Amino acid sequence: MGYGADEIYTRSAQRALRLWLDFSERVNPLQDREPLFQRTGVLWLAHADDPYAVKCAETLARTGVPFERLTTAELARRIPDSN
């Protein structure tokens, strides 16, 4: 859902996610098989002052999209093979 300062695309992605989740539930209402939609997440790597990443974080916060900002040390602790 990260599109920098272009909030319209973030909001469009939020709507698309709701539609995919709803569709997935309708296709498999009993949840007796693998869901159609698989939530995975995204890892973006950028410099702390990268203008696009800064604007993206502002837009995500403003639209209520959960995200985490990690330092290099935090990333290394969470994903040891990232060094």
N, C-alpha and C positions, 0 to 999 in steps of 0.2 A: 504494500500500500504506500510505498515511499515514492513520491513524485516531486520531491523538492517543495517549492512554494506553490505548486499547482494543485491546490486543495480540491478542485473539481474532480481530478482523477483519483485522488485518495477516497473521496466520497463515493465515486463510481465503483471503486474496488470494494469498499465496505458493502455496498448494495449487492454487488456480484457475489460476495462471500455469503451473505444471507440467503440469496437465491440458490446457490450451490448447496448449502447446508439443508435448506428446505427440500430441494429436489432429491438429494441423497436420502433424506428421511422418507420421502414418499415412495422412492424406488425400493427401499428396503425397510418397511415399517416395523418389522419384527426384529430387526438388527441381527438376523440369523446368518449373515454372511458378511464378507469384507465390505466396509462402507465405500460408496462411490467416491466420496471426497476424503482425501487424506491430508490432515493438517500437518505441515512440516516446519514452517518457519523460514527465516532468512538470516544470514550473517553478512553484514556489510562491513567492509574494512575501509576506513578513511582516516585522514589526519583530523585531529580534534577541531581545527579551525577551517576545515573544508567547507566552503560556502554552501554547496549543495546539501551536504550532510546536515549542516546546521539548520538550514531551511526545512529540510525533511523532518528533522526532530521536532521543530516548532509546529509544523503542520500535523504530525502524528499526535502530539500532545493536545493540540487544539481540537482535533476530531475524535479524541478518546481512543486512539489505537495504542494498545500496550506495546512498549518497547523497552529495551535496556541499553544503556550506554556503558561499555566496558573499557577499562584501561587495558594497556598491553599486558600488564601483570595479572589483571583479573581474567583476561582471556586465556593466558597461559595456565592459570590455576584451573579454570573450568574445562579447558580443552588441552590437556597436556601435550598432545601430538602437534599442536599448532606452532611450536618453535621451529 
